[in-house]
Amino acid sequence: MSAKADPRALAAQALASVVAGQSLRAASDSSAAKIHDLRDRALLSALLHEGARWWLRFDVALDAMLERPLRERDADIRALLVLGLVQLQIMGMSDYAAVAATVEATRALRKSSFAGLVNALLRRWLREREARTAQLDREAATRTAHPRWLIEKLQFDWPEQAESILAANNAPAPLWLRVNRRRVARADFVAQLHAAGIGCQLPQAEPDALVLDASRDVTALPGYAQGFFSVQDGAAQQAAILLDLHAGQRVLDACAAPGGKSAHILETADVELTALDSDARRLPRLRENLARLGLTADVRTGDAAVPHDWWDGKPFDRILLDAPCSATGIIRRQPDVKLHRRADDIPALVATQARLLDALWPLLGRGGRLVYATCSVLADENASQIAAFVQRHPDARAVAAPLAWHAAGAGRQNLPGESGMDGFFYALVDKHN
């Protein structure tokens, strides 16, 4: 069997790339393209996400069992061993099947000389796992599979909720959809799903949202090609609501790609939307998403921090700044954040957010509203950021967002897993007349 056909071998190669710095999304997409069987593709995705999620636990366990370190060129074998432990401890696979299939993957990787090592280490884990699990659980970093800096930051910012945040980050996220109200009523779309044997839940407080009972390939759902829905977490769906949109307004989505919030804005009201992003490589996907949904915007490449390069001088009535952030609120969806984010990234992100806020504020007309959003749970990026911004701008007035979330300074914070949603922060800032 070639690595192209073996989901475990492909997952090991992809996971080694993620640990080396590649994004989980990029690694997953490139690996999935090599598999045509939908069940094998689902297994690949599950292995890769759980491997990234639990790497910081089982990589340490592996170090304790290896008699000598693996060579750098055998990073795929190290990743395969971690995936073997993940199958045994996290994914609930039978011991025999997990061990046998993981050993077989060494041949798909063309490294059959490691078959004996893989077999021996996984069987040793099975004999000793109670003691080894207890050892791993003694340290917070290996118990929760989070970097120490992030654990300490969560304990400081959210002392009462830190443990629940860490636990939520290690649970797979549900699949939320946003129904395109311009194409179909939510009730009619739900009826189509039920007719196809697909179950879902309807969150009462989210007018356009539904949550599927199980994750699946969304491109195979009824109405995908017709633009009946988009994938978007319930927390992210609050952005368009909080903008308080009305027909005829000029609206700026300042960091728009891949376009989920831009689309929701256009589905909500007949506005004149500028969808801006600094990375031209991300705009084709944004345009494709809008086209599938039957929506139109002025899509531009531009740095929101340098408005004179792209702004026409006409004030906006609404501005959405979904700011670059640590992504510490969406770790359950992007577990590679635990591997790639560093403590010294945060000051640079905070500086970027402040620069964007200050650059965009003059573009907002009198009586207008700026919605500041992040998928972070860190106070430096959220409550402290907005407090400093309002202090710098006397004409800025923070308004309490109508959300039953945690108060976080002048904003509101949802923590990972609460109401089934991602960790998200919103602050509303109105400009005095």
C-alpha positions in Angstrom: 0.0 0.0 0.0 1.3 3.4 -0.9 1.2 6.4 1.4 -1.3 7.9 -1.0 -3.8 5.2 -0.1 -3.1 4.8 3.6 -4.8 7.5 5.8 -2.6 6.8 8.8 0.6 7.2 6.7 -0.7 10.4 5.1 -1.8 11.7 8.6 1.7 11.0 9.9 3.3 12.9 7.1 0.9 15.8 7.5 1.2 15.9 11.3 5.0 16.0 11.0 4.6 19.0 8.7 2.2 20.7 11.1 4.6 20.3 14.0 7.3 21.8 11.8 5.2 24.9 11.2 2.7 24.2 8.4 -0.9 25.2 9.1 -3.2 22.3 9.9 -5.7 23.5 7.3 -3.0 23.5 4.5 -1.7 20.1 5.6 -5.2 18.6 5.8 -6.2 19.9 2.4 -3.1 18.7 0.6 -3.4 15.2 2.2 -7.1 14.8 1.7 -6.6 15.5 -2.0 -4.7 12.2 -2.2 -7.7 10.1 -0.9 -10.9 9.5 -2.8 -12.7 7.2 -0.4 -14.9 9.4 1.9 -14.5 7.1 4.9 -10.7 7.2 4.6 -10.8 10.9 4.2 -12.8 11.3 7.3 -10.4 9.1 9.2 -7.5 11.1 7.9 -9.1 14.3 9.1 -9.9 12.9 12.5 -6.4 11.5 13.0 -4.7 14.8 12.0 -6.9 17.0 14.2 -6.6 14.7 17.2 -2.9 14.3 16.6 -2.4 18.1 16.7 -4.8 18.5 19.6 -2.9 16.0 21.8 0.6 16.3 20.5 1.9 18.1 23.6 0.8 15.1 25.7 1.8 12.1 23.7 5.0 13.5 22.3 6.2 13.7 25.9 5.0 10.2 26.5 7.0 9.0 23.5 10.2 10.6 24.8 9.9 8.7 28.0 9.6 5.4 26.1 12.2 5.8 23.4 15.6 4.4 24.3 17.3 6.8 21.8 15.8 9.8 19.9 14.5 9.4 16.4 16.4 11.2 13.7 15.1 14.4 12.3 14.5 12.7 8.9 12.2 10.2 10.7 9.8 12.9 11.9 7.0 11.0 10.1 7.6 7.9 12.3 7.5 10.0 15.4 4.2 11.5 14.3 2.9 8.0 13.4 3.7 6.8 17.0 1.9 9.8 18.4 -1.1 9.0 16.2 -0.9 5.4 17.4 -1.2 6.6 21.0 -4.0 8.9 20.0 -5.9 6.0 18.5 -5.5 4.0 21.6 -6.3 6.7 24.2 -8.5 9.3 22.5 -10.3 7.9 19.5 -11.5 4.7 21.2 -10.2 2.3 18.6 -9.7 -1.4 19.5 -6.2 -2.1 20.7 -5.5 -4.8 18.1 -6.8 -2.8 15.2 -5.0 0.4 16.2 -1.7 -1.3 16.7 -1.9 -3.4 13.5 -2.9 -0.6 11.3 -0.3 1.8 12.7 2.4 -0.9 12.1 1.2 -1.4 8.6 1.5 2.3 7.9 5.3 2.1 8.3 5.3 0.1 5.1 3.1 2.7 3.3 5.7 5.2 4.4 8.4 3.0 2.9 10.0 2.7 6.3 9.2 -0.9 7.2 12.4 -1.2 9.2 10.5 0.8 11.9 7.6 -1.8 12.1 9.2 -3.6 15.0 9.8 -0.4 16.9 6.3 0.9 16.4 4.8 -2.5 17.4 6.9 -2.7 20.5 6.3 0.8 21.7 2.5 0.7 21.3 2.3 -2.7 23.0 4.5 -1.4 25.8 2.1 1.5 26.2 -0.8 -0.9 26.5 1.0 -2.8 29.3 2.0 0.4 31.2 -0.6 2.9 30.3 -2.2 3.3 33.7 1.2 4.3 35.3 2.2 6.4 32.3 -1.1 8.2 32.1 -0.8 9.0 35.8 2.6 10.4 35.2 1.4 12.6 32.4 -1.5 13.9 34.5 0.8 15.3 37.2 1.8 18.3 35.0 -0.8 20.7 33.7 1.0 21.0 30.3 0.8 17.3 29.6 -2.5 16.7 31.3 -4.2 19.3 29.2 -1.9 19.2 26.1 -1.5 23.0 26.2 1.7 25.1 26.3 2.6 26.4 29.8 2.5 30.0 28.8 -1.1 29.7 27.6 -2.2 27.8 30.7 -0.7 30.5 32.9 -2.3 33.3 30.8 -5.8 31.6 31.1 -5.4 31.2 34.8 -4.6 34.9 35.1 -7.3 36.2 32.8 -10.0 33.7 33.7 -9.1 32.1 37.0 -12.5 30.6 37.6 -13.0 29.3 34.1 -9.5 28.3 33.1 -10.0 24.6 33.6 -13.2 24.5 31.6 -11.6 26.5 28.8 -8.7 24.0 28.6 -11.2 21.1 28.6 -13.4 22.7 25.9 -10.3 23.3 23.7 -9.7 19.5 23.7 -13.2 18.6 22.5 -14.1 18.6 18.8 -16.4 21.5 17.8 -19.9 21.0 16.4 -20.7 22.0 12.9 -22.6 25.2 12.7 -24.3 26.5 9.6 -25.8 29.9 8.7 -28.8 29.8 6.5 -28.8 32.3 3.6 -32.1 34.0 4.2 -32.0 35.5 0.7 -32.2 32.1 -0.8 -34.2 29.9 1.6 -36.1 30.1 4.8 -34.5 28.3 7.7 -37.5 26.0 8.2 -37.5 25.0 4.5 -33.8 24.2 4.6 -34.3 22.2 7.8 -37.0 20.2 6.0 -34.6 19.4 3.2 -32.0 18.2 5.6 -34.6 16.0 7.4 -35.7 14.6 4.1 -32.1 13.6 3.4 -31.9 11.9 6.8 -29.7 14.6 8.3 -30.5 15.8 11.9 -29.9 19.2 13.3 -30.6 21.5 16.2 -32.0 25.1 16.0 -30.5 27.4 18.6 -33.3 29.7 19.7 -31.2 32.9 20.0 -29.5 32.5 16.6 -32.1 33.4 13.9 -30.1 32.1 10.9 -28.2 29.3 12.6 -28.5 25.5 12.9 -26.1 22.9 14.3 -25.8 19.5 12.6 -26.0 16.4 14.7 -22.8 15.1 13.2 -20.0 16.6 11.2 -20.0 15.8 7.5 -18.8 17.0 4.1 -20.8 20.2 3.7 -20.4 20.2 -0.1 -22.6 17.1 -0.2 -25.4 18.7 1.8 -28.7 19.7 0.0 -28.5 23.2 -1.2 -24.8 23.7 -1.1 -24.4 24.5 -4.8 -27.5 26.7 -4.7 -26.0 28.9 -1.9 -28.6 28.0 0.7 -26.0 28.1 3.6 -22.5 28.7 4.8 -20.4 27.2 7.5 -20.0 29.7 10.4 -19.9 29.2 14.1 -22.7 30.7 16.2 -20.4 33.2 17.9 -19.1 34.5 14.6 -22.7 35.0 13.4 -23.2 37.7 16.0 -21.0 40.2 14.1 -23.7 41.1 11.5 -26.3 41.4 14.2 -24.2 43.7 16.3 -23.5 46.0 13.4 -27.2 47.1 13.5 -27.5 47.2 9.8 -30.0 49.3 7.8 -30.6 49.5 4.0 -28.5 52.0 2.2 -25.6 52.1 4.7 -22.0 52.2 3.6 -20.2 49.3 5.4 -16.6 48.2 5.7 -15.5 44.7 6.5 -11.8 45.6 7.2 -10.3 42.1 7.4 -12.8 40.3 5.2 -11.3 37.0 3.9 -12.5 34.4 3.6 -15.8 36.3 3.6 -18.1 34.6 6.1 -19.0 37.8 7.9 -19.1 39.8 4.6 -21.7 37.4 3.3 -23.8 37.6 6.5 -23.8 41.4 6.3 -25.1 41.2 2.7 -27.7 38.6 3.6 -28.9 40.8 6.5 -29.5 44.1 4.8 -29.2 45.9 1.4 -26.0 47.8 2.2 -23.1 49.0 0.1 -20.3 46.8 1.3 -16.5 47.1 0.9 -14.8 43.8 1.6 -11.1 44.5 2.2 -8.2 42.2 2.9 -4.5 42.8 2.8 -3.7 39.4 1.3 -4.6 39.3 -2.4 -4.2 35.5 -2.3 -7.2 35.1 -0.1 -9.6 37.2 -2.2 -10.4 34.6 -4.9 -11.9 32.4 -2.2 -13.9 35.4 -0.8 -15.3 36.1 -4.3 -16.2 32.4 -4.8 -18.0 32.3 -1.5 -20.0 35.5 -2.4 -20.8 34.2 -5.9 -22.1 30.9 -4.6 -24.4 32.7 -2.2 -25.6 35.2 -4.9 -24.1 38.2 -3.2 -22.1 41.2 -4.5 -19.5 43.5 -2.7 -16.7 45.8 -3.6 -13.9 43.4 -3.0 -10.5 45.1 -2.7 -6.9 44.4 -1.7 -5.6 46.8 0.8 -4.1 47.3 4.2 -6.7 48.5 6.7 -4.0 50.3 8.6 -3.1 52.4 5.5 -6.5 53.8 4.3 -5.1 56.4 1.9 -4.1 53.5 -0.4 -7.7 52.3 -1.0 -10.3 54.6 0.7 -12.4 57.0 -1.5 -12.8 59.5 1.3 -16.5 58.9 1.9 -17.3 58.0 5.6 -18.6 54.6 6.5 -21.7 54.1 8.6 -20.5 50.8 10.0 -17.1 49.2 10.3 -16.4 45.7 11.2 -12.8 45.0 12.4 -12.4 41.3 12.8 -8.9 41.8 13.9 -5.9 39.5 13.5 -5.5 37.8 16.9 -4.0 34.8 18.8 -7.0 32.6 17.8 -7.0 31.2 21.4 -10.8 31.1 21.3 -10.9 28.6 18.4 -8.3 26.0 19.5 -11.0 23.3 19.4 -11.3 24.0 15.6 -7.6 24.8 15.0 -5.6 22.8 17.5 -2.4 23.7 15.8 -2.7 27.0 17.6 -1.3 25.2 20.6 1.8 24.2 18.6 2.4 27.4 16.7 1.4 30.3 18.9 4.1 31.7 21.3 3.8 34.0 24.3 5.9 36.6 22.6 3.4 36.8 19.7 0.9 38.5 21.8 2.5 42.0 22.2 3.0 42.2 18.4 -0.7 41.2 17.8 -1.8 43.8 20.4 0.2 46.5 18.6 -1.3 45.5 15.2 -4.8 45.6 16.6 -4.3 49.1 18.1 -2.8 50.3 14.8 -5.8 49.1 12.9 -8.3 50.6 15.3 -6.6 54.0 15.2 -6.3 53.9 11.3 -10.0 53.0 10.8 -11.6 55.3 13.3 -11.3 58.4 11.1 -13.2 56.5 8.3 -16.3 56.1 10.5 -18.9 58.8 10.1 -20.5 60.7 13.0 -23.2 58.6 14.6 -21.6 55.4 13.1 -20.6 52.2 14.8 -17.4 50.2 14.8 -17.6 46.5 15.9 -14.3 45.1 17.1 -14.2 41.3 17.1 -11.5 38.7 17.9 -11.5 34.9 18.3 -9.3 35.4 21.3 -9.9 34.9 25.0 -7.0 37.0 26.2 -7.7 40.2 28.0 -4.7 42.0 26.3 -6.3 41.6 22.9 -9.9 42.3 24.1 -10.9 44.3 27.2 -7.6 46.0 27.6 -7.4 46.8 23.9 -10.7 48.5 23.8 -10.2 50.4 27.1 -7.0 51.9 25.7 -8.6 52.7 22.4 -11.5 54.6 24.0 -9.1 56.5 26.2 -7.1 57.6 23.1 -10.2 58.8 21.3 -12.6 61.2 23.2 -15.3 60.9 20.5 -15.4 57.1 21.0 -18.1 55.7 23.3 -18.2 52.0 24.2 -21.7 50.5 24.2 -22.6 47.3 25.9 -23.3 44.6 23.4 -26.7 42.9 23.8 -25.2 39.5 24.5 -25.7 37.2 27.5 -21.9 36.6 27.6 -19.2 37.3 30.2 -18.6 41.0 30.8 -15.1 41.8 29.7 -14.4 45.4 30.3 -16.6 47.3 27.8 -17.0 44.2 25.7 -18.6 40.8 25.9 -16.7 37.5 25.9 -17.9 34.0 25.0 -15.6 31.3 26.2 -14.9 28.1 24.2 -17.7 25.6 24.3 -20.3 27.9 26.0 -23.6 27.5 24.2 -21.8 25.2 21.9 -19.9 28.1 20.4 -16.4 29.3 19.9 -14.5 31.7 22.1 -15.2 35.1 20.8 -15.0 38.7 21.9 -17.1 41.7 20.7 -16.9 45.4 21.6 -19.2 48.1 20.1 -17.8 51.6 19.8 -20.1 54.4 18.6 -18.8 57.8 17.3 -20.4 60.8 19.0 -22.3 63.2 16.8 
